[in-house]
């Protein structure tokens, strides 16, 4: 859960910096923004890897295919729903507000993951990939 939590937190904070940096200064060269956009991909990969690891260790080997396909289908469905919702809200709220809401959601969800992880509520023995004989 550490990958998911810390990756999501870095993703949210870097996104907030990227979206709000132009309002703070106009004197930064374009290369700074290109570098930040490249950098923000790393925590996204960490968060995605952490999510897949969490799903794979929570499901038994017999059900992991069904569970992973359900997660991927849910991700695809909610991505489409989010795109439609963004299209509706764009004229009402504006791009800056929506991008900051996205960064905030990443940050808050990462803090929730880190808080649950620190509390030990979800702690249990991982399911082995290969069933034990005997």
C-alpha positions in Angstrom: 0.0 0.0 0.0 3.0 2.3 0.3 3.5 2.5 -3.4 -0.2 3.4 -3.9 -0.2 5.9 -1.1 3.2 7.7 -1.7 2.8 7.5 -5.5 -0.7 9.0 -5.3 0.5 11.7 -2.9 3.4 12.7 -5.1 1.1 12.6 -8.2 -1.4 14.9 -6.5 1.2 17.4 -5.2 3.1 17.5 -8.4 -0.1 18.0 -10.4 -1.1 20.9 -8.1 2.4 22.5 -8.7 2.1 22.0 -12.5 -1.4 23.5 -12.7 -0.7 26.5 -10.4 2.9 27.4 -11.3 2.0 29.6 -14.3 -0.2 31.8 -12.0 2.8 32.3 -9.6 5.4 33.2 -12.2 5.6 33.8 -15.9 9.4 33.9 -16.1 10.1 30.2 -16.0 11.4 28.7 -19.2 9.2 26.2 -21.1 11.7 23.4 -20.2 10.7 23.6 -16.6 7.1 22.7 -17.4 8.2 20.0 -19.8 10.4 18.5 -17.1 7.6 18.6 -14.6 5.2 16.9 -17.0 7.8 14.2 -17.5 8.4 13.9 -13.8 4.7 13.5 -12.9 4.6 10.2 -14.8 6.8 8.4 -12.3 4.5 8.7 -9.3 1.6 7.8 -11.6 3.4 4.5 -12.4 4.1 3.9 -8.7 0.5 4.5 -7.8 -0.7 2.2 -10.6 1.7 -0.5 -9.6 0.7 -0.2 -6.0 -3.0 -0.5 -6.9 -2.3 -3.7 -9.0 -0.2 -5.2 -6.2 -2.9 -4.5 -3.7 -5.6 -6.1 -5.9 -3.4 -9.1 -6.7 -2.5 -9.8 -3.0 -6.1 -9.4 -1.9 -7.5 -11.9 -4.4 -6.9 -15.6 -4.3 -5.1 -17.1 -7.2 -8.2 -18.8 -8.5 -10.1 -15.5 -8.6 -7.3 -13.1 -9.6 -8.2 -13.1 -13.3 -11.8 -12.2 -12.5 -10.9 -9.6 -10.0 -8.3 -7.9 -12.2 -10.6 -7.9 -15.2 -13.3 -6.3 -13.0 -10.8 -3.6 -11.9 -9.8 -2.9 -15.5 -13.4 -2.7 -16.7 -14.3 -0.4 -13.8 -11.3 1.8 -14.5 -12.3 2.1 -18.2 -15.9 2.8 -17.4 -15.2 5.4 -14.8 -12.6 7.1 -17.0 -15.3 7.5 -19.7 -17.8 8.7 -17.1 -15.2 11.2 -15.8 -14.5 12.5 -19.3 -18.3 13.1 -19.9 -18.7 14.8 -16.5 -15.6 17.0 -17.2 -17.1 18.0 -20.5 -20.3 19.1 -18.8 -18.5 20.9 -15.9 -15.8 22.6 -18.1 -18.0 25.5 -19.1 -19.4 26.0 -15.6 -16.2 25.7 -13.5 -13.4 26.2 -15.9 -10.2 24.3 -16.6 -8.2 25.5 -13.7 -10.8 24.5 -11.1 -11.2 21.1 -12.6 -7.5 20.4 -12.7 -7.1 21.5 -9.1 -10.0 19.3 -8.1 -8.2 16.4 -9.8 -5.0 17.1 -8.0 -6.9 17.5 -4.7 -8.7 14.1 -5.2 -5.3 12.4 -5.9 -3.9 13.9 -2.7 -6.9 13.2 -0.4 -7.2 9.6 -1.7 -3.5 9.0 -1.1 -3.7 10.4 2.4 -6.6 8.0 3.1 -4.6 5.1 1.8 -1.6 6.1 3.9 -3.8 6.6 7.0 -5.5 3.2 6.6 -2.1 1.6 5.9 -0.7 3.1 9.1 -3.6 2.1 11.2 -3.1 -1.6 10.3 -6.8 -2.2 9.6 -6.2 -3.9 6.3 -3.1 -5.9 7.5 -3.4 -9.6 6.8 -1.2 -12.3 5.4 -0.9 -12.0 1.6 -2.3 -14.9 -0.4 0.5 -17.0 -1.8 0.7 -17.1 -5.6 1.2 -20.8 -5.6 -1.1 -22.8 -3.4 0.6 -24.7 -0.6 0.6 -28.4 -0.8 -0.2 -30.6 2.1 
